[in-house]
Amino acid sequence: MPELVIVDTSSLIALEKVNLLDLLCKVYFQVVIPESVIREFGIVSLPCLSTRTVGSNLLKLLVTDLNLGKGEADVIALASQTGSEVMIDDLRARKVAENMGLKVTGTIGFLIRAE
């Protein structure tokens, strides 16, 4: 079982729509959601969930220069600090994360892994 994943809003929305949010805890030991994602998505109740505040100089570059959303930027910045896998569906954010050397999956990749 992979240790940890940091999840963006789009993946949470997709998993909620198909009623599979709880599957996250069956695939990952810990699911981390930045506080900005909680503000975008709403309260998430999962036993493996933790939330984190992100403080990084990288955020300005990701949001201002690369035009990523706050949630995506926080997910990428946090992963760059921890070396954790990220779950992001937005193509631009995925490319940025991959170019930074982060391990990236999306909702579809997660569902394939879970199966």
N, C-alpha and C positions, 0 to 999 in steps of 0.2 A: 504494500500500500504506500503510495507516495505520501511524503510527510505533510507538505503544506502547499496551498495554492492561494493566490491573491486574486479576487474576483471583481470584475467590473459590473456596472449596472445592467448592461445589455444582456449579459449571460444570466443574471438573476431574473430579469424579466422573462426571458425565453424559458427558463426552467420552471418558473412559477406558472406560466401559461399552460404548460403540459403537466403540471402538478408533480414535478420531479425535483424540487429543491432539496428534499431530504436525501436524495441520492448523493449529494456532495459529501456528506459525512460517511457514506459507505465506500467512497473512492479515496477520499483524502482524510488524513488524521486530523488536520486542522485547516479551516477555511478562514482566511483573513479578509476583512472588508474595511477599506478606509472609511473614515467618518463622512467624507464627501459623498461616497457611494450610498451610505445609509441615508443621507439627506436627499439624494436623488431618488432612491428606491423606496425607502420607508423601513420600518422595523423588520428585521429578519430574526426568526427564532429557530436556531439550529444548535444542537448540543456541542458541535465541534467548532462553533463560530467564535471569533474574537474580532474586535474592531481596533483600529489604530489611527492615531493622528499622524499625519505625514508632515515632516518639516525637512525640506531639502532645497538646496540652491538650484537643483535641476528643474524644479517646478516652473520657474519663470521661463526657462527655455522651452519646456514642453508645452506650456499653455500659450505664451505670447509668441514665440518664434515659430513653433511647429503647429500652432493652432489646434491643439488637442483639447478635449473637454477636461474639466477639473477632475472628474472621477477617473478617467483614463490616465491622466497625468499622475495622479496620486498612486494608482496601481503600479504604473511603470517605475515611478520614483522609489516606492517602497520595495519593489522587487530588485531594483538596482542596488539597494542597500543590503538586502538580505540574501540575494541570489535565488529567490524563490520562483517557482513557476507562476505565470500569469494566465488568466482566462479572460480573453478580450475578443469581441467579435468585430469591432470597427477595423476596417482594413488599414487605414492610415496609422492607427495606434499599434496595430499588429506589426506593421513594417518597421515602425520606430523601435518597438521592443526587440524585434528580431535583429535589427541593425546594432542594437546595444548588446547583443549576445545573450539575451534572456530566452528562457524556454517558454514558448507560447503555445497555448491551446485555445480553442474556441468552444462554443457550446456543442457543435456537432462532434468535434474531436473528443470532447469529454463524454458525450453519450456513447460514442464508439468504444472508448476505453471502459466505460461502465458496463457495457454489454458483455 
